Amino acid sequence: MTRDELIRRTRQLVDEGDRLIAVPSMGALRVWLQLSDDLLATAWGSMDRYHLAWLMVGKPTAIVRGRAMTTEEEAAYVREVAGQKTAALRMSLDAVERQGMPFLGETGGIGPGAAAEASPRSPDRPPDRSGLPADPTLSERLADARRKADEHRDHGERRAPRPDKMQR
């Protein structure tokens, strides 16, 4: 997926999220959530329950249990979930468009600051550092950091045996 394609598709989903907030529909919400989940997974990787809980996507503040939702409750639910997911999509759009962050599914495209007239679209690559001046103290500072890290090597080791019952 190219950067331009991700930006275009994310903008479409943000627009659809805004439409869902204005005119709520449970069926449209389900389709839109699946499309947005697929796009975000392609761009950034799949999100586990921890990420979704952190974003609070799909966690309505007033949960209805044991009965069908009324029309007003369903509309409020759709608006709340669509608002949360649209906010996540806007963060994704900002990361790709304004901040120029590389994304998982990137196959090529032009990021911010690149020449717009560059016709052959090559995959994004790390910056070329060959023209940077050499840092004469780098190897010494690196060796010092490694020595300091070695002093703390045992900090992650277990200090007491764990009973078998507690092993996972």
C-alpha positions, 0 to 999 in steps of 0.5 A: 500500500502506498502512502497516498493510498493510505491517506486517501482511504483513511480520509474516506473512513473519517468522512464515513465516521462523521456521517455515522455520527450524523445519521447513526445506523448499526448495520453501517457501523458494523461494516465501517468498523470492519473496513477501518479495522482492516485498513489500520491492521494493514498500516500499523499491524493488528491491535490486540484487546489491550490496544483497543481497551486503551483507545476505548474503542467500542466501550460505551459508557452506558452498557445495556444488558439483558434487553434489546436497545431502544432506538435512542440507545442504539443511536447513542451507541453508534455515535459514541463508537463512531466518534471513538474510532474516527478519532483513532483514524484521525490520529493515524492520518496525522501520523502518516500525513503530517508526521510522515511516520513509516507504516507497516504496509508501506510499499512506496510513496512520497512522504512529507518533504519529498519532492512532489515531482519525483516520478518513479515511486520507490519504497521509503528507505532510511535516510542516507547518512553517508554525508554526515561527519564522523563522530570521533567519540562515538565508539568510546561513548558506545563502549562506556554505555555497554560497560554500564549496561553490563553492571546491571545485567543481573537485574532481570534474573530471578532472586527466589525460586518460584513454585510450580503452581505459579508457572504459566 
